[in-house]
Amino acid sequence: MIRALRLLAAILGGPMLLIGVIWILQGLNLLPGSFMTGQIIWTIYGTPLALVGAALVWWVSRRA
């Protein structure tokens, strides 16, 4: 069971972290080129997504 959860976390964690960081940067107007650029709501959406993604990446990478 834990092995399946680690596999799922490995598949989802990286993309969640990457998408969250992109949303944060677009919301802060640091990454132009989208309808999300300069809209602070995307920073609010991206922060928890990036944090959960980072937690999943950390959980998968630690030795158990």
Backbone as ProteinMPNN parsed JSONL, in Angstrom:
{"seq_chain_A": "MIRALRLLAAILGGPMLLIGVIWILQGLNLLPGSFMTGQIIWTIYGTPLALVGAALVWWVSRRA", "coords_chain_A": {"N_chain_A": [[0.819, -1.2, 0.0], [1.866, 1.296, 0.876], [3.87, 1.494, -0.967], [2.476, 1.866, -3.364], [1.302, 4.342, -2.82], [3.609, 5.928, -2.667], [4.457, 5.752, -5.325], [2.337, 7.032, -6.646], [2.575, 9.565, -5.469], [5.082, 10.272, -6.449], [4.533, 10.519, -9.154], [2.68, 12.622, -9.195], [3.716, 14.702, -7.586], [5.988, 16.237, -8.621], [4.974, 17.562, -11.044], [2.894, 19.037, -9.774], [4.331, 20.763, -8.102], [5.831, 22.193, -10.019], [3.794, 23.396, -11.628], [2.514, 24.917, -9.656], [4.558, 26.751, -8.97], [4.842, 28.089, -11.407], [2.292, 29.286, -11.605], [2.433, 30.984, -9.377], [4.521, 32.737, -10.14], [3.392, 33.865, -12.451], [1.145, 35.101, -11.365], [2.378, 37.033, -9.835], [3.292, 38.677, -11.751], [5.76, 38.141, -12.898], [6.297, 36.306, -14.798], [5.533, 36.581, -17.882], [2.962, 36.425, -20.517], [0.471, 35.185, -20.507], [-3.055, 34.867, -19.79], [-3.195, 34.833, -17.096], [-1.219, 36.416, -16.104], [-0.199, 38.874, -13.887], [-2.468, 38.673, -12.343], [-3.36, 38.432, -9.159], [-4.753, 36.415, -7.91], [-3.908, 34.006, -8.95], [-1.482, 33.621, -7.74], [-2.355, 33.113, -5.189], [-3.726, 30.709, -5.624], [-1.61, 29.141, -6.576], [0.275, 28.902, -4.508], [-0.551, 27.026, -2.345], [-0.693, 24.747, -3.962], [1.952, 24.431, -4.888], [3.209, 24.037, -2.417], [2.063, 21.619, -1.498], [2.9, 19.955, -3.576], [5.696, 20.143, -3.2], [5.897, 18.952, -0.678], [5.086, 16.346, -1.293], [7.135, 15.579, -3.071], [9.286, 15.709, -1.303], [8.514, 13.706, 0.536], [8.568, 11.411, -1.058], [11.256, 11.324, -1.726], [12.658, 10.888, 0.62], [14.326, 8.498, 2.65], [12.931, 5.416, 3.552]], "CA_chain_A": [[0.0, 0.0, 0.0], [2.747, 2.449, 0.947], [4.6, 1.531, -2.236], [1.569, 2.464, -4.352], [1.192, 5.764, -2.481], [4.856, 6.575, -3.067], [4.448, 5.845, -6.781], [1.385, 8.09, -6.976], [3.178, 10.834, -5.046], [6.174, 10.573, -7.372], [3.939, 10.925, -10.424], [1.947, 13.878, -9.046], [4.431, 15.729, -6.832], [6.796, 17.114, -9.469], [4.117, 18.477, -11.81], [2.191, 19.964, -8.882], [5.299, 21.777, -7.691], [6.147, 23.02, -11.18], [2.625, 24.204, -11.989], [2.324, 25.888, -8.587], [5.565, 27.818, -9.095], [4.478, 28.877, -12.592], [1.135, 30.117, -11.245], [2.904, 32.041, -8.473], [5.275, 33.715, -10.918], [2.471, 34.592, -13.319], [0.327, 35.959, -10.521], [3.214, 38.153, -9.387], [3.674, 39.408, -12.963], [7.167, 37.882, -13.169], [6.35, 35.396, -15.931], [4.481, 37.09, -18.765], [2.548, 35.642, -21.67], [-0.738, 34.417, -20.252], [-4.153, 35.628, -19.196], [-2.999, 34.81, -15.643], [-0.16, 37.362, -15.759], [-0.607, 40.042, -13.123], [-3.684, 38.404, -11.568], [-2.857, 37.943, -7.867], [-5.481, 35.204, -7.508], [-3.122, 32.837, -9.351], [-0.489, 33.436, -6.681], [-3.081, 32.491, -4.081], [-3.974, 29.315, -6.022], [-0.358, 28.434, -6.798], [1.045, 28.675, -3.283], [-0.808, 25.716, -1.729], [-0.367, 23.693, -4.916], [3.4, 24.25, -4.837], [3.568, 23.479, -1.108], [1.683, 20.203, -1.481], [3.825, 19.283, -4.492], [7.003, 20.052, -2.537], [5.776, 17.955, 0.389], [5.066, 15.024, -1.929], [8.487, 15.313, -3.563], [10.106, 15.434, -0.109], [8.106, 12.422, 1.098], [9.038, 10.346, -1.939], [12.719, 11.282, -1.793], [13.298, 10.49, 1.865], [14.504, 7.042, 2.784], [12.041, 4.821, 4.553]], "C_chain_A": [[0.864, 1.266, 0.0], [3.513, 2.602, -0.364], [3.752, 2.186, -3.328], [1.394, 3.958, -4.088], [2.447, 6.532, -2.877], [4.926, 6.742, -4.582], [3.511, 6.966, -7.229], [1.943, 9.469, -6.614], [4.304, 11.238, -5.981], [5.635, 11.076, -8.705], [3.305, 12.309, -10.317], [2.76, 15.012, -8.434], [5.203, 16.721, -7.676], [5.958, 18.074, -10.3], [3.345, 19.463, -10.942], [3.109, 21.096, -8.451], [5.592, 22.737, -8.843], [4.984, 23.933, -11.561], [2.371, 25.275, -10.927], [3.295, 27.052, -8.68], [5.255, 28.699, -10.304], [3.308, 29.802, -12.274], [1.547, 31.265, -10.329], [3.616, 33.128, -9.261], [4.378, 34.514, -11.854], [1.599, 35.541, -12.507], [1.072, 37.182, -10.034], [3.734, 38.993, -10.55], [5.163, 39.267, -13.272], [7.371, 36.955, -14.361], [5.225, 35.776, -16.881], [4.038, 36.065, -19.802], [1.289, 34.838, -21.481], [-1.82, 35.344, -19.721], [-4.018, 35.696, -17.677], [-1.985, 35.858, -15.176], [-0.734, 38.591, -15.053], [-1.882, 39.865, -12.314], [-3.278, 37.719, -10.257], [-3.562, 36.663, -7.406], [-4.696, 33.945, -7.872], [-1.966, 32.589, -8.389], [-1.126, 32.725, -5.493], [-3.373, 31.025, -4.388], [-2.675, 28.513, -6.096], [0.409, 28.085, -5.54], [0.717, 27.337, -2.621], [-0.491, 24.554, -2.672], [1.127, 23.396, -4.891], [3.833, 23.626, -3.505], [3.232, 21.995, -1.012], [2.597, 19.405, -2.405], [5.198, 19.104, -3.876], [6.979, 19.009, -1.422], [5.767, 16.536, -0.184], [6.449, 14.639, -2.448], [9.405, 14.974, -2.394], [9.798, 14.047, 0.442], [8.63, 11.26, 0.258], [10.551, 10.205, -1.875], [13.385, 10.866, -0.484], [13.344, 8.966, 1.981], [13.612, 6.497, 3.889], [12.262, 3.328, 4.664]], "O_chain_A": [[0.624, 2.19, -0.777], [3.772, 3.719, -0.811], [4.263, 2.973, -4.124], [1.343, 4.753, -5.027], [2.361, 7.658, -3.366], [5.405, 7.767, -5.069], [3.865, 7.76, -8.101], [1.793, 10.424, -7.377], [4.466, 12.421, -6.278], [6.224, 11.967, -9.317], [3.387, 13.093, -11.263], [2.51, 16.178, -8.741], [5.086, 17.928, -7.468], [6.199, 19.281, -10.27], [3.161, 20.614, -11.338], [2.704, 22.258, -8.437], [5.599, 23.954, -8.656], [5.185, 25.125, -11.791], [2.048, 26.415, -11.263], [2.908, 28.205, -8.494], [5.391, 29.92, -10.232], [3.333, 30.978, -12.637], [1.069, 32.388, -10.484], [3.344, 34.314, -9.07], [4.583, 35.715, -12.032], [1.348, 36.669, -12.931], [0.48, 38.244, -9.841], [4.526, 39.914, -10.351], [5.763, 40.176, -13.845], [8.483, 36.83, -14.875], [4.087, 35.341, -16.704], [4.636, 35.0, -19.952], [1.054, 33.888, -22.227], [-1.543, 36.453, -19.265], [-4.661, 36.529, -17.038], [-1.904, 36.153, -13.983], [-1.636, 39.255, -15.564], [-2.336, 40.808, -11.665], [-2.896, 36.549, -10.261], [-3.017, 35.913, -6.597], [-4.802, 32.929, -7.186], [-1.52, 31.45, -8.244], [-0.518, 31.852, -4.874], [-3.276, 30.181, -3.496], [-2.645, 27.341, -5.722], [1.12, 27.08, -5.504], [1.639, 26.566, -2.352], [-0.066, 23.49, -2.221], [1.526, 22.232, -4.873], [4.727, 22.78, -3.478], [4.027, 21.206, -0.502], [3.021, 18.302, -2.059], [5.806, 18.041, -4.007], [7.944, 18.265, -1.247], [6.378, 15.631, 0.385], [6.882, 13.498, -2.281], [10.213, 14.051, -2.487], [10.712, 13.295, 0.778], [9.08, 10.248, 0.797], [11.077, 9.095, -1.958], [14.567, 10.523, -0.483], [12.482, 8.261, 1.457], [13.547, 7.035, 4.995], [11.598, 2.663, 5.459]]}, "name": "protein", "num_of_chains": 1, "seq": "MIRALRLLAAILGGPMLLIGVIWILQGLNLLPGSFMTGQIIWTIYGTPLALVGAALVWWVSRRA"}
